Amino acid sequence: MSAVKTVGELAERMRLAAPPSEDDVTILLDGRRIDSKEAAEQWLVEVDAIRTSRAALNDPNK
């Protein structure tokens, strides 16, 4: 399969793609599986907390 070159191509491939299989999930380095909306939302909360703490550490106004 050739590389996707446009957003339209990506959208068309996604539209035609088969549904994900049971094992077609993101697995984080710590072994957690992002296999549901709730798992993805929890992970995004964690990512946001990390970004916020890093931004606070790099704040030049401190």
PLY file of the C-alpha trace (Angstrom):
ply
format ascii 1.0
element vertex 62
property float x
property float y
property float z
element edge 61
property int vertex1
property int vertex2
end_header
0.00 0.00 0.00
1.35 3.43 -0.89
1.80 6.28 1.57
-1.08 8.67 2.18
-0.36 12.10 0.73
-3.48 14.10 1.55
-6.09 14.32 4.27
-8.68 13.30 1.69
-6.74 10.10 0.94
-6.51 9.31 4.64
-10.23 9.92 5.13
-11.08 7.65 2.19
-8.83 4.85 3.47
-10.34 5.12 6.94
-13.86 5.04 5.47
-13.05 1.84 3.58
-11.06 0.18 6.38
-12.33 -2.85 8.21
-13.18 -2.42 11.89
-10.26 -2.90 14.30
-9.58 -6.39 15.56
-9.66 -7.28 19.26
-5.88 -6.86 19.53
-5.70 -3.68 17.43
-5.16 -1.25 20.31
-2.49 1.13 21.52
-0.33 -0.38 24.26
1.65 2.09 26.37
5.22 1.48 27.49
3.93 0.56 30.96
1.71 -2.16 29.43
-1.61 -0.36 29.74
-3.99 -0.90 26.83
-5.88 2.07 25.42
-8.83 -0.04 24.33
-11.81 2.11 25.23
-12.97 5.69 25.22
-12.57 5.80 29.00
-8.99 4.50 28.86
-8.13 7.11 26.22
-9.71 9.90 28.27
-7.80 8.85 31.41
-4.52 8.73 29.48
-5.19 12.21 28.04
-5.79 13.54 31.57
-2.39 12.13 32.57
-0.69 13.63 29.51
-2.25 17.03 30.27
-1.03 16.86 33.88
2.51 16.07 32.72
2.47 18.95 30.24
1.13 21.34 32.86
3.80 20.38 35.39
6.57 20.68 32.79
5.29 24.10 31.73
5.29 25.22 35.38
8.88 24.05 35.80
9.94 26.02 32.72
8.00 29.18 33.61
10.49 32.10 33.43
8.26 34.22 35.74
8.97 32.04 38.77
0 1
1 2
2 3
3 4
4 5
5 6
6 7
7 8
8 9
9 10
10 11
11 12
12 13
13 14
14 15
15 16
16 17
17 18
18 19
19 20
20 21
21 22
22 23
23 24
24 25
25 26
26 27
27 28
28 29
29 30
30 31
31 32
32 33
33 34
34 35
35 36
36 37
37 38
38 39
39 40
40 41
41 42
42 43
43 44
44 45
45 46
46 47
47 48
48 49
49 50
50 51
51 52
52 53
53 54
54 55
55 56
56 57
57 58
58 59
59 60
60 61
